[in-house]
Amino acid sequence: MTKYVISGGKPLHGEVEISGAKNAAVAILPAALLVDGVCRIENVPNISDVTMILGIMRDLGANVRMINQTTVELDCSHVYKQNVPYELARQIRASYYLIGALLGRFGRAEVPPPGGCDLGVRPIDQHLKGFSAMGAEIQVENGFIYAASPTGRLHGAQIYLDVVSVGATMNILLAAALADGLTIIENAAKEPHIVDLANFLNSMGADIMGAGTDVIKVRGVEKLRGGFYSIIPDQIEAGTYMTAVAAAGGEVRINNVIPKHLDCITAKLVEMGVEIQEDGDALIVRRSGKLTSTNVKTMPYPGFPTDMQPQIAAVLCLAEGTSILNEGVWDNRYRYADEFRRMGANIQVNGKVAVIEGVHALTGAPVCACDLRAGAAMIVAGLAANGITEIDQVYHIERGYEGIVEKLAKLGADIHEEAIPEEDWRSGNSVG
């Protein structure tokens, strides 16, 4: 058990390299189960969620070979199991992608319901609806989801998603890649990591058209072959560093990004008085003046991403005037509000709406990373705050951010990791 300790109030300067996209990696790695041959996947983020996915794949029988910290070779030719252990799957939300991949490969899957951060009710009914339309029989009992095609192979279907769901879109893509016939996904999500998954599958021989639009067509093929692929940069990691500069001040060059993916974040920060300059595959972010308030509503891509809502909230806490945050995706994304209040923020929450009155400064305090993105927001707030901020439960943060302490320290932040004495975390004396 460790915590992050930040001595805030220091502007950030220098360059930072963005890692591969977490939300793409946790679907692309299970997608290798569909491939007959060796996949070499590069720009894989070195994060705990990836470590857990690779551990599950090893348990299923995959040959996993780490070439270096960000490159992995996967050979799933000899995978023989279709059941995922409960204790492994319950640690990670993205374990549900194993249902689509195993169904597509074997025509059956046995996977526990997913774990991950508690952001309110996150049903997978749209996933199961898609699998059923493709011929799978679904049962949920004894803490497991059982899915199987009586014929041993799924068939194409026309599937309309009742809500725009990133997870369901990607899971149905996985299941459809080897299905018999044409699958059409209507009202599909459009996020960059959906396009990345489709590009990976296509590079291995799949036939997918329309990824990035609201109608995706997948014509099933007999087999996928091995090959090479590099995962896109992480939109949310880049956005987090952008908000860190906005909150703490300074000037940072953020390398290895796709600027188009960041337009929605850039637009809001520019409204608030942050200067952002595009330079090829990099953004130069600087902030020296005051921040002004704005309103933000999270929406599916290309709208403002829900995974950036806590981080932009940290910046809004320091903006002059009143800002309104409207969460358009999840039910329970404001659990961090109490932590901000410990630091002197003025934030009031009513359902999916938060009203933030900007304060002159935040003050360091012991706080808790109650989920992945809320933890990132605590870092952003701590970098800007006067005094010492101690962040507990940082294992949430390490699910999605590679080397965040080291990267921030290179930018001049006074941040380090400390062990929590065993007697404190065993007795519950640590924050949260």
N, C-alpha and C positions, 0 to 999 in steps of 0.2 A: 504494500500500500504506500503510495507516494502522493505528494501534493506539489503544486507549482507555487513558487513564491516570486512575486513581482514587486519591485520598487518602481512605482509609476512616475509619470510626469516628464518623461524623456522622449523627445521627438525621435522618429525613426529615419535612418538614412542608409542608403546602399542599394543592393540588388538581392532579389530572392527568386529562386527557381521553383516553379509550380510542379507538383508531382502528377502522376496519372490520376484519372478521375475514379474516385471510389465507387460512385453509382454505376459506372460502366464496368469496372473490374469485377464487381460482385455478381454480375450477370454473364460477362464474357468468360470468366473462368468456368462456371458450370456448363456453359455452352460447349466447352471442349469435350464434354461427355458425348456429344452427338457426332464427334469427328473420328473417323477411322484412320488413324495415323498420328503423327507427332505435331503438336501445335507449339510454336515458339512465340510467346507473348511478351512484348517489351513495354516499358513505361508502366509497369505494375506498381501501384503505390505500396510502400512498405508500412502497412498499418495492420492493426489487430484483426479487423474484419476479413482482410485477405488471408491472414494466417489461419483463421478459423475455417474459411471456405476451403483452403488447400488441405487442411487437416481432415475435413469431411471427405474430400475427394480421395485422399489416400486411404481412408477407411473403406471407401467403396471399391477400392482396387486399382485406382489410377496410379501410374508411375509419375511422380512429381519430382522434377529436378530443378533446383535453383541454380541458374547460371551466374547470377549476381543478385544484389539486393532488389533489383527492379526488373529482372528478366527471368521467366520461368518456362521450362519445357514440360508439356503435359502429354502423356500418351495414355489414352483411355481405351485402347483397343481391347484390353483384357479385363475391363471392369465387369464384375459378375454380380454385384449386389444392387438391389433396388430399394433397400430400406436404409434410412438415415437414422443414426442413433439420436435418441431424445436429448441427451445431455449436451450434444454438440449443436444441434439445430436450434435449441431454445436460446442460445447466446447471441443469435444474429438474425435480424429481420430478413435479410436477403436469402435465407435458407429456402424460402418458398420458390426460388428459381430452380431448385433441384427437382421440384415436381414436374415442371414443364420439360426440363432436360431429360429426366428419367423416363417420363411418358413418351417423349419423342423417340428415345433410343430403344426402350424395351417394351413400350406399351403398358407399363405399370410402374407405380411409385408408391412408397410408403414413407411419409415425411411428417414429423410433428408440426403443429402450427408454429409460425415464426415468432422469434423473440425480438430483441432490439429495444430501442428507446420507447418509453411510454408517452405517446403523443395523443392519447385518446383512442377512441374506437377506430380501428383500422382493419375492417373486414377484408377477406379475400374472396368474397362472393363473386366478383366479376371474373377472377381467375378461374374459379370452379365452373362458372357459367360457360366460359369459353371451352374448357376441357370437355364438359358434358356435350356441348354442341358438336365437338369433334369425335364423339363416340365413346368417351370414357365414362365408366360408371364410378360414382364418387360415394364414399362413405366416410363419415367422421365419427370415430369412436375410440375409446380407451386412450385418448390423448394423441391420436394420430389421424392424419388424412390418408385414406386409402383410395387410390385412383387406378383404374385398369380398363383397357380396351378388350372386350371379349375376343376380338379377332387378332390381338397382338400388335395392331398398328392403328393409329388414329387416321381419320379421314378429314378432308377439307370441309369447311363450313363457312357460312356468312355469320359474323358475330358483331352485334352492336353493343358497345359498352354503355351502360346506363349512366356512368359518370366517367370523366376523363381520368384514367388511372395509369400512371407510369408502370407500376408493377404488373398490372394485368396485361398491358400492351406487350411488355417484354416477355412475360411468361408464355403468352399465346404465341409470340414469335418463335420461342424456343420449341414449343410443342409442334408447331406447324411446319418447321423446316424439313422434316422427314416424313410428314403425313402424306397420305395418298390423295392427290388432287389439289384444288385451289382453296385457300383460306383467305377470306376478306375480313379485315378488322376495321369497323367503322367507329367514328368518334374516338380514334386512337390519340394517345398523348404524343407530343412532338419534341420532347426534351432531347438535347444533344446526345445523351447517353443511349437513347433509343436508336438514334441514327448510327451510333458507334457499334452497338450490338448487331444491327442489320449489316453494317459494313464488314464486321468480323465474319459473320455467317456467310455473306456473299463471297468473301475472299477465300472461304473454304469450300465453295461450290454451291451454296444455297441460291435460291431464285426469289429474292425479295425486292419489291418495288414500292415506292411511296413513303418510306420511312422519313419522318420529319413533316409529314402532312397528316390530315385526320383520317385518311383512308390508306391502309397498308394491305398490299396483296402478296401472299406467299404461295408460290407453287411448289409443292413438296417434291424433293428429289430422292433418288434411291440411296445415295450415300454422300457424306462430306469427306473431303480429303484434308490431310494436314497442310500446314503452311506457317507463314510468319505474319504477325500483326502487332501494331503499336497502338496502345490505348491513348485516347485524347487527353489533353490537360484537364485538370479538375476546376470546373467553373466555380464551385463553392469555395474551394481553398483560395483561389485567386480573389474572389469577392471578399473573403475574410481578411486577407492582407490589405485590400483596398480600404475596408472599414477601419482597420487598425491604424493606417496612416491618417485617415480622416479624423479619428478620435484623438490620437496622440500628437499629430502634427508631423512635419518633416517632408522628406521627398524620397520615394522608393521606386526603383525600376522593377517591375514584376515581369519576369521572363517566362517563356514557354506557356503562352496563353493563346486562345482564339478570341480576339477582341469582340467579334460578333456575338459570341455566347454571353458576353458580359455587358451588352448594351443596356439591358434593363437596370442593372446595378449602377453602371456608369451614369445613366441619366439622372437617377435620384441623388447620387453624390454630387454631381455638378449643380443640381438645384440647390443643394445645401452649401455651396461655396467651395467645393473641392475642385482643384484643377487636375484634369486627366488628359494625357496626350498619348495618342496611339503611335507606336513605332514598330511596324512589322508585326512580329509575334510577341510583342511586349507592350506593356502600358507603363507610363511614367505618371505616378500619382503624387501630388503635393498639396499640402494644406498648411497655410501660415496665418490666415485671417480667421474671423469668427465663423461659426456655423449657423445657418439659419434653418428654421423648422420646415417640415414638409409633411405630406400625407403619403402613406404607403399601403397598398393592398396587395397581398400575395395572391398569385394566380398561376395556373399551369403555363408552361413556356409557350410563347416568348414573354409572358408577364414576369413580374418580380417573384423570384423563387422563395417558396416557404422555408427552404433550408438556409436562407439569408435573413430571415425575419428577426431572430434574436440579435444578430450582429448589427443590423441597421438600427435596432432599438437602442443598443449601447451608444451609438453615435447620436441618435435623437435625444438621448438624456442630456447631452451637452450643447444642444442647439438652442439658440434664442427663440422663444415663443412656444406655441403649443403645436404638437404634432399628433396625428391620429394614425394608429396602426390598425389595419383590418385584416385578420387572418382568414383567407378564403379557402384553405385546404384542410387543416387539421383542427380538432376540437380542443386540444389541451396543450397549446404551445406557449402559454404564458407562465409556466411554473417558475420561470426564472425571475419573475417580477419581484418576489420577496428578496431575492439575492441582490438585485439592483437597489432596492430600498435600504438594505444594510449599508450600501455605499453612498447613500444620500440622494438617490434619484427620486424624482416625483413622478410616479407612474401609477395609474389607476386602470384596473381591468374590469370589463363588463362583458362576459361571454367571449365573443371572438374579436372584440374591439378593445384596444388599449389607448388611453389618452396620456401623453407624456408632456409635462411642462419642463422645459429645459432648465438646468441649474448651472450656476457659474462653474462649479467643479464637483467632481466626485471624490470621495475619500476612501482610501484603502480599507479593507475589512476582510474577515474570514468569510468565504462564500463557498458554494457547492456547485459543481458541474452536474446539474440534474439530468441532462441528456447531452448528446454529442454537440449539437449546434448551440445550446445554451451554454455549454462549457466554453466553446469558442468565444461566445459573447462575454463571458466573465473575463477572459484574457483581454479582449478589446477594451473593456471597461477598466481593467486593472492597469493596462499600459497608460491610460490617460489620467488615472486617479492620482491624487496626492497621497503619499505614504505607501504602506505595505499592504498588498492584497495576497491572501493565501487561498488557493483554490483546491478543494478536496474532490475526491471521486474522479480523478483525471483519467481513469481508464475509459470513461465515456469519450473523452477528447481523442484518445489514442486509437479509437475505432476508425477515425476518419481523417486524421492529420498526421502526415509523415514528418517526424523531426521538428515539430513546431517550436520547441524550446530552443533548439540549436539555430533554426532559421531566424527566429526573432532576436536571439543574442547577437547574431552577425549583423543585424540591422541597428545595433546599439541599445536594444532593450535590456534592462536589468532584470533578468528572469532566470530562474534555475529550478531544478527539481530536488525535492528533499524527501527522505524517507519519513513516514509517520511512525512514531514509536508504537511497537506492537501493543503495549498496554492501552494506548489511546484508541486504536481502531477496534480492539477487542471489547473495550468497555463502552464504545459508542461516543467517546469524548471528542472525536474529530467532527468537523463541521458536517451537518447534514445527517 
